[in-house]
Amino acid sequence: MQDLEEAAGAALRIHINLFLDTKEVLQNLNRTAQAKQIKDGYRRQMAETRNRMERAQSMNSSLYSDYADGLLNERDYLYAKRKYVKEAEEMAQKLSELAAVQATYEAEYAGGGMAETIGRYADFQELSSEIVHTLVKRIVFFGEGRVEIEYTFADEMKEFVELAESRKGEVLCTKEETV
């Protein structure tokens, strides 16, 4: 049982260190001039999207007075209202998506909620039930010394590592384009 605890503790340390190393790499990449240019591009897209959303909302707001004044018939009013409401909703969705992507370019981006949880246990000395219950989804014993650990944040960790790899490629591509 002692060997199992040591193996699980070592595996968790490796997993935590992978996260911490990836976080540091991503934050360093986010501090580059190329990443800042990309972030500014997202900021501009967000401003344009916000303007389009506000324009659609404004147009929608003015429709009723046009309908009440007899400038639009009911069919045209309802059609235009659906169109502007749909456009405003699409722009709000796009704005939300752009904001989420743009946030990953922040210099101190750390991967969302998983960062706080993993950070809390980064320097653990002894494996405790609290650590295991928080960071491990399940442990499967196959016998003959083979153990498989499924981590709670496995999907988030995979996405985080992929984000760092993707960011590395983006920054390098942008760097080559500017040279």
C-alpha positions in Angstrom: 0.0 0.0 0.0 2.9 2.3 0.8 4.3 1.8 -2.8 0.9 2.7 -4.2 0.7 5.9 -2.3 4.2 6.8 -3.4 3.5 6.1 -7.0 0.2 8.1 -6.9 2.0 11.0 -5.2 4.8 10.9 -7.8 2.2 10.8 -10.6 0.3 13.8 -9.1 3.5 15.8 -8.8 4.3 15.1 -12.4 0.8 16.2 -13.4 1.0 19.3 -11.3 4.4 20.2 -12.6 3.2 19.7 -16.2 0.5 22.2 -15.5 2.8 24.7 -13.8 5.4 24.5 -16.6 2.7 24.9 -19.3 1.3 27.9 -17.4 4.7 29.5 -17.3 5.3 28.8 -21.0 1.9 30.2 -22.0 2.4 33.3 -19.9 5.8 33.9 -21.4 4.3 33.5 -24.9 1.5 35.9 -24.0 4.1 38.6 -23.1 5.6 38.6 -26.6 5.0 41.4 -29.0 3.4 39.0 -31.4 0.9 37.8 -28.8 0.1 41.4 -27.9 -0.6 42.2 -31.6 -2.9 39.2 -31.8 -4.6 40.3 -28.6 -5.1 43.8 -30.1 -6.6 42.2 -33.2 -9.2 40.5 -31.0 -9.8 43.7 -29.1 -10.6 45.4 -32.5 -12.9 42.6 -33.5 -14.7 42.9 -30.2 -15.2 46.6 -30.7 -16.5 46.1 -34.2 -18.8 43.3 -33.0 -20.0 45.5 -30.1 -20.8 48.3 -32.6 -22.7 45.9 -34.9 -24.7 44.6 -31.9 -25.5 48.1 -30.7 -26.5 49.1 -34.2 -28.9 46.1 -34.5 -30.4 46.9 -31.1 -30.8 50.5 -32.1 -32.5 49.6 -35.3 -34.8 47.2 -33.5 -35.7 49.9 -31.0 -36.7 52.4 -33.7 -38.9 49.8 -35.6 -41.9 50.2 -33.4 -42.2 53.9 -33.9 -41.9 53.4 -37.7 -44.7 50.8 -37.4 -46.8 53.1 -35.2 -46.3 56.0 -37.7 -47.5 53.7 -40.5 -44.1 53.6 -42.3 -44.0 49.8 -41.9 -46.8 47.3 -42.2 -47.1 44.6 -39.6 -45.4 41.9 -41.8 -42.4 44.1 -42.5 -42.2 45.2 -38.9 -42.2 41.6 -37.6 -39.7 40.5 -40.3 -37.3 43.4 -39.5 -37.8 42.9 -35.7 -36.8 39.2 -36.0 -33.9 40.1 -38.2 -32.5 42.7 -35.8 -33.1 40.6 -32.7 -31.3 37.6 -34.4 -28.4 39.8 -35.5 -28.0 41.3 -32.0 -28.1 37.8 -30.4 -25.5 36.5 -32.9 -23.3 39.5 -32.2 -23.6 39.0 -28.4 -22.6 35.3 -28.9 -19.7 36.3 -31.1 -18.6 38.9 -28.6 -18.7 36.4 -25.8 -16.6 34.0 -27.9 -14.1 36.7 -28.8 -13.8 37.8 -25.2 -13.1 34.2 -24.1 -10.3 33.8 -26.7 -8.9 37.3 -26.0 -8.7 36.4 -22.3 -6.3 33.6 -23.0 -3.9 36.2 -24.3 -3.7 38.0 -21.0 -0.1 38.0 -19.6 -1.1 36.3 -16.4 -3.6 33.8 -18.0 -3.5 30.6 -15.9 -6.1 28.3 -17.4 -9.2 29.2 -15.5 -10.6 27.5 -12.4 -8.2 24.5 -12.6 -5.3 26.8 -11.9 -6.5 27.8 -8.5 -7.2 24.2 -7.5 -3.9 22.8 -8.7 -2.0 25.7 -7.3 -3.5 25.0 -3.9 -1.8 21.6 -3.9 1.4 22.4 -5.9 3.8 22.0 -3.0 2.2 19.0 -1.2 4.6 17.0 0.9 2.3 14.1 1.8 -0.6 12.6 -0.2 -3.8 13.3 1.7 -7.4 12.1 1.0 -8.3 15.8 0.3 -5.7 16.0 -2.5 -6.8 12.6 -4.0 -10.5 13.5 -3.8 -9.9 16.9 -5.4 -7.3 16.0 -8.2 -8.1 12.3 -8.9 -11.3 11.1 -10.6 -10.4 7.4 -10.2 -7.6 5.0 -9.8 -7.7 1.6 -11.5 -5.6 -1.3 -10.4 -4.7 -3.8 -13.1 -2.5 -6.0 -11.1 1.2 -6.9 -11.7 2.1 -3.3 -10.5 0.1 -1.6 -13.2 -2.0 1.3 -12.0 -3.9 3.9 -14.1 -4.9 7.3 -12.6 -7.6 9.4 -14.2 -7.3 13.0 -13.2 -10.2 15.3 -12.4 -8.9 18.0 -14.7 -7.7 15.7 -17.5 -9.7 17.4 -20.3 -8.9 20.9 -19.1 -5.2 20.0 -18.8 -5.2 18.6 -22.4 -6.9 21.8 -23.7 -4.4 23.9 -21.7 -1.4 22.1 -23.2 -2.9 22.3 -26.7 -3.5 26.0 -26.2 0.2 26.5 -25.2 1.3 24.5 -28.3 -1.1 26.5 -30.5 0.0 29.8 -29.1 3.6 28.8 -29.7 2.8 28.2 -33.3 0.8 31.5 -33.6 3.5 33.6 -32.1 6.2 31.9 -34.3 4.1 32.4 -37.5 3.4 36.0 -36.6 7.0 36.6 -35.9 8.0 35.1 -39.3 5.4 37.3 -41.1 6.8 40.5 -39.5 10.5 39.6 -40.4 
